[in-house]
């Protein structure tokens, strides 16, 4: 019978941290959880990464001369991954909240507001357009690492 013990790196149980189990941990899984009730919401692979738009002008109206003056290399090959906001793919636990085109994403355990969704997309603070948009507010979620010990 396989048994797994889960605990957080940020607040490990002292008895587990002092034991051999902590030393023999094989993997850590970066996750996000609700700040209010600590419910595990999603893991890092569910995050939608996007590149930052240069100069925060991703979809702003520009004059033709300004638009064509920029070379394609500076407009489209900016390889800086945006870390300003958290966007995910559609997650199973909030599928029942997606009846509308836009709305709020609530924690399935404590029902506090965690973010918002918009099927037509939203603009990130960096200027990139994310479609569809499942946005989580960084002030409502916590990052932690889950260690799986066998």
LOGUKOL-174421 format. One record per residue: residue in one letter; x, y, z of N, C-alpha, C, O, CB in turn; residue number from 1. Coordinates in pm, 1 decimal, always signed. Glycine has a CB too. Example, Ala and Ser with C-alpha at 12.3 -4.5 7.8 and 13.67 -1.06 7.14 Angstrom:
2
  rest    n_east   n_north      n_up   ca_east  ca_north     ca_up    c_east   c_north      c_up    o_east   o_north      o_up   cb_east  cb_north     cb_up   nr
     a   +1319.0    -569.0    +780.0   +1230.0    -450.0    +780.0   +1320.0    -330.0    +780.0   +1423.6    -331.9    +846.5   +1130.8    -447.3    +904.6    1
     s   +1285.0    -225.0    +708.0   +1367.0    -106.0    +714.0   +1290.0      +3.0    +787.0   +1340.9    +113.8    +803.9   +1408.4     -59.8    +572.5    2
This chain:
150
  rest    n_east   n_north      n_up   ca_east  ca_north     ca_up    c_east   c_north      c_up    o_east   o_north      o_up   cb_east  cb_north     cb_up   nr
     x     +84.6    -117.5      +0.0      +0.0      +0.0      +0.0     +89.3    +124.1      +0.0    +167.9    +145.2     +92.3     -96.3      -0.3    +122.3    1
     x     +76.1    +205.2    -104.0    +154.7    +328.3    -112.7     +85.2    +438.7     -35.0     -35.2    +459.6     -49.7    +175.7    +370.6    -260.1    2
     x    +159.1    +507.4     +45.3    +103.1    +621.8    +116.6    +188.1    +743.4     +86.7    +310.7    +735.3     +78.8     +95.9    +595.5    +269.7    3
     x    +121.4    +855.4     +70.3    +192.5    +979.0     +41.6    +162.1   +1079.7    +151.2     +49.0   +1089.7    +198.8    +153.5   +1035.1     -97.5    4
     x    +263.3   +1153.0    +190.0    +249.0   +1256.9    +290.3    +271.9   +1389.3    +221.2    +370.1   +1406.2    +148.9    +347.7   +1236.8    +409.5    5
     x    +182.2   +1483.0    +243.0    +194.2   +1612.9    +178.9    +209.1   +1720.9    +285.5    +139.8   +1719.4    +387.2     +72.0   +1641.3     +88.6    6
     x    +299.4   +1813.2    +261.2    +312.8   +1927.7    +349.0    +376.4   +2041.5    +272.9    +438.1   +2021.0    +168.4    +394.9   +1892.8    +473.6    7
     x    +361.5   +2159.8    +325.1    +408.8   +2280.5    +258.0    +551.0   +2313.7    +298.5    +589.7   +2293.8    +413.7    +317.4   +2397.9    +288.8    8
     x    +630.0   +2364.9    +202.6    +766.8   +2408.8    +231.9    +765.1   +2532.0    +322.0    +853.4   +2550.0    +405.8    +843.4   +2439.3    +101.1    9
     x    +663.1   +2616.9    +303.9    +656.9   +2741.5    +380.3    +627.0   +2718.0    +527.5    +675.9   +2792.1    +612.9    +552.1   +2833.0    +321.5   10
     x    +547.6   +2616.4    +558.7    +511.3   +2589.3    +696.8    +519.2   +2439.0    +724.2    +416.8   +2376.9    +752.7    +369.6   +2642.9    +727.4   11
     x    +637.7   +2379.4    +716.4    +646.6   +2235.5    +738.1    +622.3   +2199.2    +883.8    +654.1   +2275.9    +974.7    +782.3   +2184.0    +694.0   12
     x    +565.9   +2081.8    +904.2    +548.2   +2028.0   +1037.8    +687.0   +1995.7   +1092.3    +764.2   +1926.1   +1026.3    +455.2   +1901.1   +1037.3   13
     x    +719.8   +2044.9   +1210.9    +855.8   +2028.1   +1263.7    +892.2   +1881.9   +1280.9   +1007.5   +1844.8   +1258.9    +870.2   +2100.1   +1396.6   14
     x    +798.4   +1798.8   +1319.4    +829.8   +1657.5   +1336.4    +863.8   +1593.0   +1202.4    +950.4   +1505.7   +1196.8    +712.5   +1584.3   +1402.2   15
     x    +797.9   +1633.8   +1095.6    +829.2   +1581.1    +963.4    +957.6   +1641.0    +909.2   +1035.9   +1571.2    +844.8    +714.7   +1607.8    +867.2   16
     x    +980.4   +1768.5    +934.2   +1100.5   +1834.9    +882.9   +1226.1   +1777.2    +946.3   +1330.8   +1771.9    +881.7   +1093.6   +1985.8    +908.6   17
     x   +1217.6   +1734.1   +1071.1   +1333.7   +1678.5   +1140.0   +1357.9   +1531.7   +1105.4   +1465.6   +1478.7   +1132.6   +1316.6   +1693.1   +1289.3   18
     x   +1260.4   +1467.1   +1046.7   +1273.7   +1324.2   +1019.7   +1343.0   +1298.2    +886.5   +1372.4   +1390.7    +810.7   +1137.0   +1257.6   +1020.7   19
     x   +1368.2   +1171.2    +860.0   +1429.8   +1130.4    +733.6   +1335.7   +1149.6    +615.8   +1381.5   +1156.7    +501.8   +1473.5    +985.3    +740.9   20
     x   +1205.8   +1158.1    +640.1   +1110.7   +1175.6    +531.1   +1138.3   +1303.7    +453.8   +1130.3   +1304.8    +331.0    +968.3   +1176.7    +584.8   21
     x   +1170.5   +1411.0    +523.9   +1196.9   +1539.1    +459.0   +1322.9   +1530.8    +374.0   +1328.2   +1587.7    +265.0   +1210.4   +1650.9    +563.4   22
     x   +1423.6   +1460.8    +422.7   +1549.9   +1447.8    +349.6   +1533.7   +1364.4    +223.0   +1603.9   +1387.7    +124.6   +1656.2   +1385.3    +439.1   23
     x   +1442.7   +1268.5    +224.1   +1427.3   +1177.8    +111.1   +1316.2   +1219.5     +15.4   +1273.3   +1138.8     -67.1   +1400.7   +1039.1    +161.0   24
     x   +1269.4   +1341.5     +24.3   +1161.9   +1383.5     -65.1   +1210.5   +1380.5    -208.9   +1318.7   +1430.6    -239.8   +1111.2   +1524.5     -28.0   25
     x   +1130.9   +1322.1    -295.9   +1173.0   +1300.6    -433.6   +1134.5   +1415.3    -524.8   +1202.7   +1439.8    -624.3   +1114.3   +1173.2    -485.7   26
     x   +1029.4   +1484.7    -494.4    +985.3   +1589.6    -584.5    +909.9   +1698.0    -508.6    +852.6   +1673.8    -402.4    +897.6   +1531.6    -695.0   27
     x    +911.6   +1816.5    -565.1    +829.1   +1923.9    -511.8    +740.4   +1972.3    -624.7    +781.4   +1975.4    -740.7    +915.9   +2040.5    -452.7   28
     x    +620.5   +2009.4    -590.3    +523.0   +2053.6    -688.3    +480.8   +2195.5    -653.7    +407.4   +2215.4    -556.8    +400.5   +1958.1    -693.0   29
     x    +525.4   +2295.1    -730.6    +485.0   +2433.1    -703.2    +335.0   +2449.8    -726.9    +283.1   +2408.6    -830.6    +564.9   +2531.9    -791.5   30
     x    +266.4   +2509.9    -631.2    +121.0   +2523.3    -636.1     +78.2   +2663.1    -592.1    +157.1   +2739.9    -537.1     +54.2   +2416.7    -547.6   31
     x     -47.9   +2693.5    -617.5    -111.4   +2813.5    -564.5    -232.7   +2770.4    -484.5    -300.8   +2673.8    -519.0    -151.2   +2912.7    -678.4   32
     x    -259.0   +2843.9    -376.4    -373.3   +2813.0    -291.7    -445.9   +2940.9    -253.0    -391.3   +3050.7    -264.3    -328.7   +2736.4    -166.2   33
     x    -568.6   +2925.8    -207.6    -649.7   +3038.2    -161.4    -586.0   +3094.4     -34.9    -550.9   +3019.2     +56.1    -798.0   +2994.7    -135.4   34
     x    -571.2   +3226.1     -29.1    -509.4   +3288.3     +88.2    -597.9   +3276.7    +212.2    -547.8   +3270.2    +324.5    -479.4   +3435.0     +59.9   35
     x    -728.3   +3274.0    +191.4    -820.8   +3273.3    +304.0    -833.9   +3135.2    +369.2    -824.9   +3123.8    +491.5    -956.5   +3321.1    +258.3   36
     x    -855.1   +3030.2    +288.7    -880.6   +2897.5    +346.3    -771.5   +2794.8    +316.3    -779.3   +2681.6    +363.9   -1011.8   +2845.5    +295.7   37
     x    -670.2   +2832.1    +238.4    -555.8   +2746.8    +204.1    -591.2   +2629.0    +112.4    -515.5   +2532.2    +104.5    -493.7   +2693.8    +330.3   38
     x    -704.0   +2636.6     +44.1    -743.1   +2532.0     -50.1    -648.5   +2533.9    -170.0    -621.2   +2640.5    -225.3    -890.6   +2550.6     -96.0   39
     x    -598.0   +2416.5    -210.9    -507.5   +2409.1    -326.4    -587.4   +2431.6    -454.3    -679.5   +2355.9    -484.9    -433.6   +2271.5    -331.3   40
     x    -551.0   +2537.5    -529.9    -626.1   +2577.4    -648.0    -571.1   +2518.7    -777.2    -645.6   +2459.1    -855.0    -627.9   +2726.2    -658.1   41
     x    -440.8   +2535.1    -800.6    -381.0   +2485.5    -924.0    -230.5   +2476.2    -908.9    -171.6   +2532.6    -816.7    -417.4   +2575.9   -1042.6   42
     x    -169.2   +2403.2   -1002.0     -24.1   +2386.1   -1003.2     +36.2   +2471.2   -1114.6     -35.5   +2520.0   -1202.0     +14.0   +2236.7   -1021.7   43
     x    +165.8   +2488.6   -1111.1    +237.6   +2572.6   -1207.2    +211.0   +2533.8   -1353.2    +197.0   +2623.6   -1436.2    +385.8   +2565.4   -1179.7   44
     x    +203.3   +2404.2   -1389.2    +178.5   +2372.5   -1531.0     +46.2   +2426.4   -1585.5     +29.4   +2433.6   -1707.2    +181.4   +2224.0   -1549.8   45
     x     -47.2   +2464.1   -1499.7    -175.7   +2517.9   -1544.7    -168.3   +2667.3   -1576.8    -263.8   +2723.3   -1630.6    -281.8   +2493.7   -1438.7   46
     x     -56.4   +2732.5   -1544.5     -41.5   +2876.0   -1570.7     -16.9   +2899.9   -1718.8     +58.4   +2826.6   -1783.0     +73.8   +2935.5   -1486.9   47
     x     -81.1   +3003.2   -1772.5     -61.5   +3044.0   -1911.2     +45.8   +3151.8   -1911.5     +22.0   +3264.5   -1868.0    -195.5   +3095.6   -1976.6   48
     x    +164.1   +3116.7   -1960.8    +273.0   +3214.0   -1970.4    +258.0   +3295.0   -2098.2    +210.8   +3244.6   -2200.1    +410.9   +3143.5   -1966.6   49
     x    +298.6   +3420.3   -2091.6    +298.8   +3505.9   -2209.8    +416.5   +3600.8   -2200.9    +466.7   +3629.1   -2092.1    +165.5   +3584.3   -2223.1   50
     x    +459.5   +3649.1   -2314.0    +571.2   +3743.3   -2318.3    +521.6   +3884.0   -2292.3    +412.4   +3921.6   -2334.8    +643.6   +3736.5   -2453.7   51
     x    +603.0   +3961.6   -2221.8    +568.9   +4101.6   -2197.4    +573.6   +4178.6   -2328.1    +662.7   +4157.6   -2410.4    +664.6   +4164.8   -2093.9   52
     x    +477.4   +4267.7   -2346.8    +479.4   +4357.4   -2462.1    +579.6   +4467.4   -2432.5    +583.2   +4519.3   -2320.9    +336.9   +4416.6   -2492.5   53
     x    +660.4   +4503.5   -2529.9    +760.9   +4607.9   -2507.9    +694.0   +4743.0   -2490.1    +602.1   +4778.4   -2564.0    +860.7   +4613.2   -2624.9   54
     x    +740.3   +4817.2   -2392.5    +693.4   +4952.7   -2362.0    +545.8   +4960.4   -2326.2    +486.6   +5068.0   -2333.9    +719.6   +5042.1   -2478.5   55
     x    +484.8   +4848.5   -2287.1    +345.7   +4847.4   -2243.0    +252.1   +4906.9   -2347.3    +157.1   +4976.6   -2311.8    +331.9   +4923.2   -2112.7   56
     x    +276.8   +4880.8   -2474.2    +193.9   +4936.7   -2580.7    +134.9   +4827.3   -2668.9    +121.6   +4846.7   -2789.7    +275.2   +5033.5   -2665.6   57
     x    +100.3   +4715.6   -2612.3     +56.0   +4601.4   -2690.1     -60.6   +4628.2   -2782.2     -53.1   +4594.4   -2900.4     +20.5   +4493.1   -2599.9   58
     x    -169.3   +4688.0   -2732.8    -287.5   +4708.0   -2814.1    -335.0   +4852.2   -2812.8    -452.5   +4878.7   -2838.5    -397.2   +4617.9   -2767.2   59
     x    -246.8   +4944.5   -2783.7    -284.5   +5084.3   -2786.0    -282.8   +5134.6   -2929.5    -205.1   +5086.6   -3012.1    -190.5   +5168.0   -2697.4   60
     x    -368.6   +5231.3   -2958.7    -375.5   +5287.3   -3093.4    -251.4   +5371.3   -3118.5    -211.8   +5452.7   -3035.0    -504.3   +5372.2   -3112.5   61
     x    -190.6   +5350.3   -3234.7     -69.0   +5422.5   -3269.4     -85.5   +5483.6   -3407.6    -167.5   +5438.0   -3487.3     +54.9   +5329.2   -3264.7   62
     x      -9.1   +5584.2   -3434.7      -6.8   +5638.8   -3569.6     +67.7   +5541.7   -3658.8    +153.2   +5466.5   -3611.9     +59.0   +5779.7   -3573.0   63
     x     +35.2   +5543.0   -3789.1     +98.5   +5449.0   -3882.0    +249.6   +5463.5   -3882.5    +321.4   +5363.8   -3889.8     +44.7   +5469.4   -4022.6   64
     x    +298.1   +5585.7   -3874.8    +443.6   +5604.8   -3879.3    +510.6   +5540.6   -3758.4    +618.4   +5482.6   -3771.1    +478.2   +5754.7   -3885.5   65
     x    +447.6   +5550.2   -3640.4    +504.2   +5487.1   -3521.1    +498.8   +5335.1   -3532.9    +591.9   +5265.6   -3492.4    +429.4   +5533.4   -3394.8   66
     x    +389.1   +5284.2   -3588.6    +371.5   +5140.4   -3600.0    +475.6   +5079.3   -3692.4    +537.1   +4978.2   -3658.7    +231.9   +5108.3   -3650.0   67
     x    +495.4   +5139.5   -3807.7    +589.7   +5083.8   -3904.4    +734.5   +5116.9   -3872.0    +825.8   +5054.1   -3925.5    +556.9   +5133.7   -4042.0   68
     x    +756.5   +5214.3   -3785.4    +893.6   +5250.2   -3749.3    +959.4   +5141.1   -3665.7   +1080.5   +5120.6   -3673.9    +895.4   +5382.5   -3673.0   69
     x    +880.3   +5072.0   -3586.1    +936.0   +4964.1   -3504.5    +964.2   +4843.9   -3592.9    +883.1   +4808.6   -3678.5    +839.6   +4925.5   -3389.0   70
     x   +1076.8   +4782.6   -3572.7   +1107.4   +4661.8   -3649.6   +1030.3   +4544.5   -3590.9    +994.1   +4545.7   -3473.2   +1260.4   +4632.4   -3649.9   71
     x   +1005.9   +4445.7   -3671.3    +935.2   +4326.7   -3623.7   +1010.2   +4257.4   -3511.5    +948.5   +4195.3   -3425.0    +913.2   +4229.6   -3737.9   72
     x   +1141.5   +4267.2   -3511.7   +1218.4   +4199.4   -3407.2   +1191.4   +4259.2   -3269.9   +1188.6   +4185.9   -3171.1   +1367.4   +4206.4   -3438.1   73
     x   +1171.6   +4390.2   -3261.0   +1144.8   +4448.8   -3129.9    +998.2   +4436.0   -3092.9    +965.5   +4435.1   -2974.3   +1186.5   +4595.3   -3127.5   74
     x    +908.3   +4426.1   -3190.7    +766.7   +4416.5   -3159.4    +724.2   +4275.5   -3120.6    +637.4   +4259.7   -3034.8    +685.6   +4463.2   -3276.5   75
     x    +782.5   +4172.7   -3181.1    +730.4   +4038.2   -3161.5    +826.6   +3940.1   -3096.3    +784.3   +3830.4   -3059.9    +688.7   +3984.1   -3290.7   76
     x    +951.4   +3973.8   -3080.1   +1047.5   +3878.1   -3026.3   +1097.4   +3915.4   -2887.7   +1212.0   +3886.7   -2852.9   +1164.1   +3865.6   -3119.5   77
     x   +1013.9   +3977.8   -2810.1   +1050.8   +4009.6   -2672.8   +1032.8   +3882.3   -2590.4    +919.6   +3838.3   -2569.9    +964.4   +4128.7   -2615.3   78
     x   +1141.2   +3822.7   -2543.2   +1135.2   +3693.2   -2476.6   +1123.1   +3702.4   -2325.1   +1150.5   +3604.2   -2256.1   +1256.2   +3614.1   -2511.2   79
     x   +1083.6   +3815.3   -2272.2   +1067.9   +3830.3   -2128.7    +930.9   +3777.0   -2087.3    +828.0   +3830.2   -2129.1   +1084.8   +3978.2   -2086.5   80
     x    +929.7   +3672.5   -2005.5    +803.8   +3615.9   -1957.4    +745.3   +3710.0   -1852.3    +814.9   +3752.5   -1760.1    +824.9   +3472.1   -1898.5   81
     x    +617.9   +3741.9   -1866.9    +550.1   +3832.8   -1773.8    +524.8   +3761.5   -1641.7    +477.5   +3647.8   -1639.6    +416.5   +3884.4   -1833.9   82
     x    +556.5   +3828.7   -1531.7    +530.0   +3775.6   -1397.9    +442.6   +3872.3   -1318.0    +432.2   +3860.2   -1195.9    +662.3   +3749.1   -1323.1   83
     x    +379.9   +3967.8   -1386.4    +299.1   +4068.6   -1317.0    +165.0   +4014.3   -1269.3    +118.2   +4050.3   -1161.2    +275.6   +4187.0   -1407.7   84
     x    +103.1   +3928.0   -1349.1     -28.9   +3876.7   -1316.4     -31.5   +3726.1   -1339.0     +56.6   +3671.8   -1405.7    -137.9   +3946.8   -1400.8   85
     x    -132.2   +3658.0   -1283.7    -142.8   +3512.6   -1295.6    -266.1   +3478.4   -1379.2    -379.2   +3509.0   -1341.3    -150.6   +3445.0   -1154.8   86
     x    -241.7   +3414.1   -1494.1    -347.9   +3364.3   -1581.2    -333.0   +3213.0   -1591.4    -221.5   +3161.3   -1597.4    -342.6   +3431.7   -1723.1   87
     x    -446.2   +3142.2   -1593.4    -441.8   +2996.7   -1605.3    -526.0   +2951.5   -1723.5    -600.7   +3029.4   -1782.9    -490.9   +2929.7   -1475.5   88
     x    -512.0   +2824.2   -1755.8    -605.6   +2763.0   -1849.1    -733.1   +2732.6   -1771.3    -736.6   +2750.0   -1649.5    -545.5   +2632.8   -1915.3   89
     x    -837.3   +2687.7   -1839.6    -963.4   +2656.6   -1772.5    -941.3   +2538.4   -1678.8    -890.5   +2434.1   -1719.9   -1076.1   +2625.3   -1875.9   90
     x    -979.8   +2555.6   -1552.2    -962.0   +2451.9   -1450.7   -1094.9   +2381.7   -1424.3   -1201.1   +2443.4   -1432.5    -905.6   +2512.1   -1319.8   91
     x   -1088.5   +2252.8   -1392.6   -1209.5   +2173.2   -1371.2   -1298.1   +2228.4   -1260.5   -1420.4   +2229.4   -1274.4   -1172.2   +2031.1   -1339.0   92
     x   -1238.7   +2274.2   -1150.9   -1318.1   +2311.5   -1034.3   -1398.4   +2439.7   -1052.9   -1488.1   +2465.7    -972.6   -1228.6   +2326.5    -916.2   93
     x   -1370.8   +2521.2   -1154.7   -1456.9   +2637.6   -1174.7   -1537.4   +2632.4   -1304.0   -1587.6   +2735.4   -1349.1   -1373.9   +2762.1   -1173.5   94
     x   -1550.6   +2515.3   -1364.1   -1630.6   +2502.4   -1485.8   -1776.7   +2539.1   -1462.9   -1841.1   +2593.6   -1552.6   -1621.3   +2361.0   -1539.2   95
     x   -1830.3   +2510.2   -1344.2   -1970.1   +2543.8   -1316.2   -1992.1   +2693.8   -1296.3   -2106.9   +2737.8   -1288.5   -2017.1   +2469.1   -1193.2   96
     x   -1885.3   +2773.3   -1287.8   -1897.2   +2918.5   -1271.9   -1890.2   +2991.5   -1405.8   -1900.1   +3114.2   -1408.9   -1787.6   +2970.2   -1179.5   97
     x   -1873.3   +2918.8   -1516.9   -1846.4   +2979.7   -1646.6   -1969.7   +2989.8   -1735.8   -1959.0   +2972.6   -1857.2   -1740.4   +2901.8   -1717.5   98
     x   -2085.9   +3017.2   -1678.3   -2209.4   +3025.8   -1756.1   -2216.5   +3153.3   -1839.5   -2280.0   +3154.3   -1945.0   -2329.3   +3018.5   -1663.9   99
     x   -2153.9   +3258.2   -1794.9   -2158.2   +3388.1   -1862.4   -2032.8   +3408.2   -1946.8   -1941.6   +3325.6   -1944.2   -2172.3   +3502.5   -1759.6  100
     x   -2028.8   +3518.2   -2021.6   -1909.6   +3552.8   -2099.5   -1801.8   +3609.5   -2008.4   -1683.3   +3583.1   -2028.6   -1944.2   +3654.0   -2210.7  101
     x   -1841.7   +3686.5   -1909.1   -1748.7   +3740.6   -1809.6   -1804.2   +3712.3   -1671.0   -1925.0   +3695.8   -1654.0   -1725.9   +3893.9   -1830.2  102
     x   -1716.4   +3706.8   -1572.7   -1762.9   +3683.7   -1436.9   -1649.0   +3671.2   -1338.3   -1533.1   +3697.6   -1370.3   -1847.6   +3560.5   -1431.7  103
     x   -1684.5   +3630.1   -1217.2   -1587.3   +3616.4   -1109.2   -1550.3   +3470.0   -1090.8   -1630.1   +3380.1   -1117.3   -1642.9   +3674.7    -977.9  104
     x   -1426.5   +3448.1   -1044.6   -1382.1   +3314.2   -1006.7   -1377.1   +3311.0    -854.7   -1305.1   +3389.0    -792.4   -1241.5   +3278.2   -1070.4  105
     x   -1454.5   +3220.0    -795.4   -1460.9   +3207.5    -650.1   -1395.4   +3078.0    -604.9   -1392.9   +2979.0    -677.9   -1606.3   +3213.2    -601.6  106
     x   -1342.6   +3080.5    -483.3   -1282.8   +2961.2    -424.2   -1391.8   +2855.4    -405.2   -1499.8   +2887.8    -355.7   -1213.2   +2994.8    -288.3  107
     x   -1366.4   +2730.3    -443.1   -1468.3   +2626.9    -426.4   -1493.7   +2589.0    -280.8   -1596.9   +2529.4    -249.9   -1428.5   +2504.7    -502.8  108
     x   -1401.7   +2622.3    -191.4   -1417.2   +2585.8     -50.5   -1482.0   +2697.7     +30.8   -1582.0   +2674.1     +98.7   -1282.0   +2550.5      +9.3  109
     x   -1426.6   +2819.3     +25.0   -1475.8   +2928.2    +110.6   -1556.6   +3032.8     +33.8   -1611.6   +3124.3     +95.3   -1359.1   +2995.8    +179.6  110
     x   -1565.0   +3021.7     -98.0   -1643.5   +3109.0    -185.1   -1593.9   +3253.8    -189.5   -1669.1   +3342.3    -230.4   -1786.1   +3107.4    -140.8  111
     x   -1469.7   +3280.0    -148.7   -1416.6   +3416.5    -159.6   -1373.0   +3441.3    -303.8   -1334.5   +3348.3    -374.6   -1296.8   +3438.7     -60.9  112
     x   -1379.2   +3566.7    -346.6   -1342.9   +3601.9    -483.8   -1191.6   +3591.5    -500.3   -1115.6   +3649.3    -422.6   -1392.3   +3745.0    -519.5  113
     x   -1148.9   +3517.1    -602.2   -1006.3   +3497.9    -629.9    -961.5   +3570.9    -755.5    -843.7   +3603.2    -770.4    -975.4   +3350.5    -643.3  114
     x   -1054.2   +3596.6    -844.7   -1017.9   +3660.0    -970.8   -1138.2   +3672.8   -1061.2   -1252.2   +3678.4   -1015.1    -908.2   +3581.7   -1040.8  115
     x   -1111.4   +3677.5   -1191.4   -1218.7   +3694.5   -1288.0   -1186.2   +3619.3   -1416.4   -1071.8   +3581.0   -1441.1   -1242.0   +3843.3   -1317.1  116
     x   -1289.7   +3599.2   -1497.3   -1269.7   +3536.2   -1627.4   -1341.2   +3617.1   -1734.0   -1438.7   +3686.7   -1705.8   -1320.1   +3390.0   -1626.9  117
     x   -1292.4   +3607.4   -1855.0   -1352.9   +3674.1   -1969.6   -1318.9   +3591.5   -2093.1   -1202.4   +3580.8   -2131.3   -1302.5   +3822.8   -1983.9  118
     x   -1421.1   +3533.4   -2155.1   -1398.0   +3448.9   -2271.9   -1344.8   +3528.6   -2390.3   -1277.9   +3472.7   -2477.3   -1526.2   +3378.1   -2311.2  119
     x   -1373.5   +3658.5   -2394.9   -1323.9   +3740.6   -2506.1   -1183.8   +3793.6   -2479.5   -1123.9   +3855.2   -2567.7   -1418.6   +3857.0   -2532.0  120
     x   -1130.4   +3771.3   -2360.5    -993.2   +3808.6   -2328.2    -981.8   +3938.7   -2251.7   -1075.1   +4019.0   -2248.2    -913.6   +3818.5   -2452.8  121
     x    -865.8   +3958.6   -2190.3    -834.2   +4082.9   -2119.9    -688.9   +4118.9   -2146.2    -608.8   +4036.8   -2190.9    -861.0   +4069.6   -1967.0  122
     x    -658.1   +4243.8   -2117.1    -522.2   +4293.7   -2135.5    -448.0   +4283.9   -2003.0    -496.0   +4331.5   -1900.2    -522.7   +4440.2   -2188.1  123
     x    -331.4   +4222.2   -2006.3    -245.1   +4212.0   -1889.0    -183.6   +4349.2   -1860.6    -182.7   +4436.3   -1947.6    -133.7   +4104.2   -1910.4  124
     x    -133.2   +4368.0   -1741.0     -66.6   +4493.6   -1704.8     +56.2   +4519.6   -1791.5     +97.5   +4634.4   -1807.4     -26.2   +4491.4   -1557.7  125
     x    +114.6   +4414.0   -1847.7    +232.6   +4430.5   -1933.1    +195.2   +4473.2   -2074.7    +282.5   +4513.4   -2151.7    +312.2   +4300.9   -1938.0  126
     x     +68.1   +4465.3   -2110.2     +23.3   +4505.8   -2242.4     -16.8   +4390.9   -2332.2     -74.0   +4414.6   -2438.6    +129.2   +4583.5   -2308.5  127
     x     +10.7   +4267.5   -2294.0     -25.2   +4151.5   -2376.5    -173.7   +4120.4   -2362.5    -232.3   +4140.0   -2256.1     +59.0   +4028.0   -2337.1  128
     x    -233.6   +4072.3   -2470.1    -374.3   +4034.6   -2470.2    -383.7   +3884.4   -2446.7    -321.7   +3806.7   -2519.4    -444.0   +4075.1   -2604.0  129
     x    -461.1   +3841.8   -2345.3    -475.7   +3701.1   -2309.6    -618.5   +3658.0   -2341.9    -713.8   +3714.7   -2288.6    -442.2   +3676.9   -2158.5  130
     x    -634.1   +3556.9   -2429.8    -766.0   +3509.2   -2469.4    -768.3   +3357.2   -2466.7    -677.8   +3295.9   -2523.3    -803.9   +3561.7   -2609.6  131
     x    -865.8   +3293.0   -2404.6    -956.1   +3348.0   -2304.2    -879.0   +3380.4   -2177.3    -767.8   +3332.0   -2156.7   -1070.6   +3249.8   -2274.0  132
     x    -938.5   +3461.8   -2093.8    -869.6   +3510.9   -1975.4    -929.9   +3450.6   -1848.4   -1047.3   +3471.5   -1818.0    -875.8   +3663.9   -1969.7  133
     x    -847.8   +3375.8   -1775.4    -883.2   +3326.2   -1641.6    -778.4   +3385.2   -1548.2    -671.7   +3327.2   -1528.0    -886.9   +3165.4   -1634.2  134
     x    -810.1   +3500.8   -1491.8    -714.1   +3582.9   -1417.7    -733.1   +3565.7   -1267.6    -845.1   +3572.8   -1217.1    -728.5   +3731.1   -1456.2  135
     x    -622.6   +3542.9   -1196.8    -624.3   +3533.0   -1050.9    -549.6   +3651.8    -993.4    -439.8   +3684.7   -1038.6    -561.4   +3398.9   -1002.2  136
     x    -608.6   +3716.1    -894.2    -545.8   +3829.6    -827.1    -434.6   +3778.2    -735.9    -458.2   +3690.1    -653.2    -650.6   +3911.7    -746.0  137
     x    -313.5   +3832.6    -750.2    -200.5   +3788.0    -668.0    -223.4   +3814.5    -519.7    -164.0   +3747.3    -435.4     -72.8   +3857.0    -713.1  138
     x    -307.7   +3910.5    -486.8    -334.1   +3940.3    -346.1    -429.5   +3838.9    -282.4    -445.2   +3837.6    -160.3    -391.7   +4080.5    -332.7  139
     x    -493.0   +3754.5    -363.0    -589.6   +3657.3    -311.6    -537.2   +3514.1    -308.7    -603.1   +3425.1    -255.1    -714.1   +3662.2    -394.3  140
     x    -418.6   +3491.4    -366.3    -363.1   +3356.3    -371.1    -220.8   +3355.1    -316.5    -151.2   +3456.6    -319.7    -365.6   +3301.8    -514.9  141
     x    -178.4   +3239.1    -266.5     -43.5   +3219.2    -212.9     +29.3   +3114.9    -295.8     -29.8   +3016.1    -339.2     -48.3   +3176.3     -64.1  142
     x    +159.0   +3138.1    -317.4    +245.1   +3040.3    -382.8    +307.5   +2952.5    -274.7    +348.8   +3003.0    -170.3    +355.4   +3110.3    -469.8  143
     x    +314.5   +2823.8    -298.3    +384.8   +2734.6    -206.3    +431.8   +2611.7    -283.1    +387.3   +2586.5    -395.1    +293.4   +2693.8     -86.5  144
     x    +521.1   +2536.4    -222.6    +570.9   +2413.6    -283.6    +523.7   +2294.7    -202.1    +543.1   +2288.9     -80.6    +725.5   +2415.1    -294.1  145
     x    +462.6   +2201.8    -269.3    +411.5   +2080.7    -207.7    +514.5   +1970.8    -228.2    +552.3   +1941.4    -341.6    +272.8   +2040.3    -267.0  146
     x    +559.7   +1910.6    -120.5    +655.7   +1801.1    -129.7    +581.2   +1669.4    -118.2    +501.3   +1650.3     -26.6    +765.0   +1812.6     -19.9  147
     x    +607.0   +1580.0    -210.0    +545.7   +1447.8    -208.0    +652.3   +1348.9    -163.6    +757.2   +1336.4    -226.7    +486.2   +1409.1    -348.3  148
     x    +624.3   +1279.6     -55.3    +719.8   +1185.4      +1.8    +656.3   +1047.2      -2.0    +542.2   +1028.3     +40.0    +760.2   +1225.6    +148.0  149
     x    +731.4    +952.4     -52.5    +677.6    +815.4     -58.8    +744.1    +726.9     +42.9    +711.7    +608.5     +52.3    +695.4    +756.0    -198.2  150
